[in-house]
Amino acid sequence: MRGRGVRLSWKQGPAGGEGESGSELVREPDKPGRAVQPERHLFVLETVVGFVGVLLRQLQFAPMRLFMQTQPTGAGAPRYYQIVLQQDLLGGWMLFREWGQQGAHASSKRETFLERGAALAAFEHARDAQLRRGFQVMFAQGFDGPHGG
């Protein structure tokens, strides 16, 4: 089956009023003599907009970020530990951890979770483990409620 092509182009015209540039987007057939089928293109556009709306509803939780570091010792730079929890485009959850000494190479680990509860439990477990090791919270972002949302 052969697709019907439509070309979108800008048509210049006189300015219609205050704040208007006088140009508009016009739908034209890609070949002369071929009729444009606006209903088909509107259906595709509505489908894409609907899909984007579903994705945006799934991304309703802001990412959570926690940055911790130790007190600097005599000659050594402070160590840091960063934890980020965010939702991916498919509705899953990603827990990203990064640690190291400031000014040196860092290590990182990324885990994926299907459920928000399991990801949040892993986030809290990583946070608590580092607090027990002497890290102090320097920056926290995305914590709206007692459990981050």
N, C-alpha and C positions, 0 to 999 in steps of 0.2 A: 504494500500500500504506500502510495506516495504522499508525503506530507505537504501541507499548504503553507507556504512561506509568507510571512508578513514582515515588512520593514518598518521600524519606528524611526521617525526623523523629526527634526525641529523645524517648524514653519515660522518664519519671521513675518511679523505684521506690525501695524501701527500700535503704539502703546495705548492700552484700553483705559487707563486711569492712573491715579496716584499709586506709586509703588509697583506697577506692573511693567514688565519688560517688553510686552507685545509679542512674545514668542510662545508657541504651544507645541506639545508633543502630538504628532499626527501619525495615525496608522495607515500605511499604504501597502497594497499588494506588491510582492517582490517582482511580479511580471505584469506588464500592462494588460488590461482586459480581464484580469482575475479579480473576483469579488473578495472582499475581506469578510471573514466570519467572526465578528466580535464576541459572540456568545461562547465559542470554543476557547478563545483566549482568556475571557473573563473567568471561565471555569478553571482553567489551569492556574490563573493568578489567585483565585479564591482558595484552591487546594494548597498552593504553596504558602499563602498567608495563614491558613488553618494549621498547617504542619509547624510553622514557625511559632504560632501561638501555643501549641502543645509543648514544644521544647521550652519556651519561656516559662510556662507554668511549672514544668518540672524543675527548672532552675530557680525555684523560689527561695532557696536558702543562700544567704551570702557566705562566701568562704570564711573559714575560721583560721586565724593565724596567731601563733604564739612564738615569741622570740625570747629565749632565756640565755643568760651567760653567767659565768663564774666571776668571782672577784679576781682582779689581776694579782698575780704573785710577784715577788721581787723582780726577776729578770724576764719572766715569761709573759706572753700576751694572754689575755683571757680566752677561755674556751667558750664556744656558743653551741646552742642547740635550737633548731627551728622546726616547728611542726605546723603543717598546713593541711586542713581538711576542706575539700571542695567537691561539689557535685559535678559529674561529667555530663556530656550531652545526651547520653543514653539513659540517664537516671541512676547510674551507679555512683559510688563514692570513692574518692581517691585520697589516701593519707600519704603525705609526702613528708619525710623527715630528713633533715640535713644537720650535720654536726662537724665540728673541727675547731682548730685554733685560728683566731683572727689573724689574717695576713698569711696563712698557710693553706695547703690543700685541704679540701673538704671531702667528706664522705656523705652519701645519701642513700636512701631506701624509699621505694614507692610500693604501696600496697593498695589493692583495689577491693572494694566491698560492694555487695549487692544491696545490703540494708543499711539505712542511716544509723540505726541503733548499734549495730556491730562496729561501724566505723567510728562512731562517737565513743564507744567503750575503749577501742584501741587508742584513740586520741588521748583520752583521760589516763589510760594506763601508761602511755609514753610520757605524758606530762608529769604524773606522780612519781615515776621512776627517776626522772631527772631532778625533780624538787628534792627527793631524798638524797641525791648525790651532791647537793649543795648549789644547784643552779638557781638563779633568781629571775623572776619574770621581769623583762625590760619593756616589752611591747605586747599588747593583746588587741586583736581586731576581730569583729564579727561575733562577739559574745553578747547576744541580745537578752537571753534568759539564763536560768541556772544551768541549762545544758546546751547553750549556744543556739537557741532558736525557739 
